Amino acid sequence: MPAPALTIRDLRFSYPDASWALSVPHLQVEAGEHVLLVGGSGRGKSTLLQLVAGLRELGSGSVEVAGVRMDTLRGAARDEARGRSIGMIFQTFNLLHGFTSLENVLAALMFSSMPAAEHEHRARALLSTLGIADADAEVDRLSVGQQQRVAVARALAARPALVLADEPTASLDPENTETAMDLIQSACRAEGAALLCTSHDPSMRARFARIESIDAMIAGAAR
Amino acid sequence: MSAKTLTDWQIVMRSLRARPLSTWITIGMVATSVALLLVLFGMRTAARGAFDRGSGNIHLLVSADPSPLVAVLNGIFYANAPSKPIAWSKYQSIRGAFPYQWAIPTQQGDSYRGSPTMATSTDFFAKFEPVAGEPWKLASGKFFERPFEIVLGSAAAKASGLRLGQEVFLTHGSGASREGSEPDEHAGHVHTEYPFKVVGILEPTGSAHDRALFIDLESSWILHAFDRRERAGISGVTTAADLEDDDRKVTGILLRLPTRPGSDASAAMQQQFDTLRRDTAIVVAQPAQQIQKLFEIVSNVDGIFIGMAIVVLISSSLSTMLALYNSMAARTRQIAVLRVLGASQGRVFGLVLTESLVITMAGALSGIVLALLGGIVASAWLKASIGLVIDPTLDPRSTVIVLGGAVALGGIAGILPAWRAYQVPVADNLRPAA
């Protein structure tokens, strides 16, 4: 049985001014499982994803991604682990401007454990599967929908165990939200990646079998 | 065909291409400062080389000038006509006192259209080499063989436009009178009584001799005897038969001491130098030593120029630093994304540092090309205009030092922007723009 994609134990985090705190006693996402993390804007959903990705330091507790303790790794080792095990999708995609779709996906593979000889084939295949016909076009020339497809392809390129999607549909209308989430979830399923997706959109609840609330986590920290 | 990958190098180049104006301006500044520095180094070397040319295979120069340095400047570089002559008997006495390889008498003081003339013996062309190992070569004609024949240096020939077979009249002194024009009151006396026939034109030597005209010593003595006799009220043509001891004067003696085969140095140099110095009526100079002294005198000015060029190079490095540092504000998101994808802080630091080095290296290499092209143009112009031969190639040692210095400065200039990239807070820079 594969290791869980994510295991959080006794995570506590607070900003330096102590005005805000986050507590997660236990959260586990199984391999290939899709979990929706809900809560109002500014409640710390993005912060939790950043803690999972090792982009912020925990106050205490542990974060384990695909069997690797992210919180104990430091510097380049943590960056390397993130590049291999975690893919991230952002609300505004955060693509590398001035680079092509292919290069954006290759950028993720640069830091993966995949042999360099396989990079192009993997990137082109993924982009093709996600409906990007011209992989060599600069991303600045693509439509918003196509840019999102490139962002999804980049997140999945290194075959991560866990994909963290931070409000991926916040700037989309309902119709495009459906399309985008279909794309993200189907791509994650196809690649066997677990998905931890944040959203403050109530309509997203129907798409996920499991829903966790950030508000409950903050309340737990306050007690 | 190999599979495509994305490399750090491609990211660096893409980043530079993303802001072409800033990149090209910075490269241009580095190129200009490197070229300036190389040209200054090159000019210093070239000037030294130009001064080294001319004294050729002379070991010692004897004259009656006030100092050895003035003797070299006048006797080899034609700065001025020597003010005091040496009697022919003194020349004979010096020549007879030691077994020199050769002792060539010279006399300066006359001119043609502002170009100095040097009266000398046929040994001047047969034994003296203006550049050691490079004997005189004729572009056309022959060397003078008898009185009233004249041989032109290459620059003098070009400036005067004279051709073989033409006749010229020399001016006593270095006045501005011209053949075929009316002498003015400030000009020296033009010896229209004695035409000189152009019999030879020399190849360029890259030395000051290219500016001179060369005549037989006896011709010069006859001109001066004519003046003496005219002042005494004796009319008629003056010939060699009319020469008196007082007419037979020289202004310099070029000496070469005995040497071992294959060697240019002479073991007798110091001893003979000291012996000649005891004669207070003359000065004796070792040309190489005097040229060294001259360069020591001007080295402070030289140092100021080099210092200014180094300041320009440092300024261009500061520009590189500012251009990169300012670009960081617009690139924090890109850096944050690379970090999310797995790039370490050290790798991001290296990417920005590499950008600085690429800019500096491109600038430095462009600067070398610029300096080479500038050198070729300048040397062609100097050769065409004043007959000065300057090697347009760059001194490898100076080039390596300047290139190394520029790249080192580029590396230092990249540290601050790279440190800023190193410290980019990833999480804060992934948020949607407000």
Contacts between the chains, C-beta under 8 A, distances in Angstrom:
chain1	res1	chain2	res2	distance
A	46	B	431	7.6
A	47	B	427	7.8
A	50	B	426	8.0
A	50	B	427	4.5
A	50	B	430	7.9
A	53	B	340	7.0
A	55	B	339	7.7
A	55	B	340	7.1
A	55	B	426	4.9
A	55	B	427	4.5
A	55	B	430	7.9
A	56	B	427	5.5
A	75	B	344	6.5
A	75	B	345	6.8
A	75	B	346	7.7
A	76	B	344	3.7
A	76	B	345	7.5
A	76	B	346	6.1
A	76	B	347	7.6
A	79	B	339	6.7
A	79	B	342	5.4
A	79	B	343	6.4
A	79	B	344	4.4
A	79	B	345	7.6
A	80	B	342	6.0
A	80	B	344	7.3
A	82	B	340	7.2
A	82	B	342	5.7
A	83	B	341	5.9
A	83	B	342	2.0
A	83	B	343	7.8
A	84	B	342	7.1
A	88	B	340	5.4
A	90	B	430	6.1
A	90	B	432	7.8
A	91	B	432	5.3
A	92	B	432	4.5
A	92	B	433	7.1
A	94	B	333	6.6
A	94	B	336	7.6
A	94	B	337	4.9
A	94	B	340	7.5
A	94	B	430	6.0
A	95	B	337	7.7
A	96	B	334	6.0
A	96	B	337	6.1
A	96	B	338	7.8
A	97	B	18	8.0
A	97	B	334	7.4
A	98	B	14	5.8
A	98	B	17	7.6
A	98	B	18	4.8
A	99	B	14	6.4
A	102	B	4	7.2
A	103	B	6	5.4
A	103	B	10	7.6
A	106	B	4	7.0
A	106	B	5	6.1
A	106	B	6	3.8
A	107	B	6	5.3
A	107	B	11	7.8
A	107	B	337	8.0
A	107	B	338	7.1
A	107	B	341	5.6
A	108	B	341	4.9
A	108	B	342	7.6
A	109	B	5	7.5
A	109	B	6	7.5
A	110	B	5	7.2
A	110	B	6	5.3
A	110	B	7	7.5
A	110	B	341	7.2
A	110	B	342	7.5
A	110	B	343	7.8
A	111	B	341	5.4
A	111	B	342	2.8
A	111	B	343	6.1
A	112	B	342	7.1
A	116	B	3	7.2
A	116	B	5	4.9
A	117	B	2	7.9
A	117	B	3	5.3
A	118	B	3	7.4
A	119	B	3	6.3
A	119	B	4	7.2
A	119	B	5	4.8
A	119	B	6	7.7
A	120	B	3	4.2
A	120	B	4	4.4
A	120	B	5	6.9
A	121	B	3	6.6
A	154	B	341	7.6
A	158	B	342	7.9
A	166	B	430	7.9
A	170	B	432	7.9
A	171	B	432	7.6
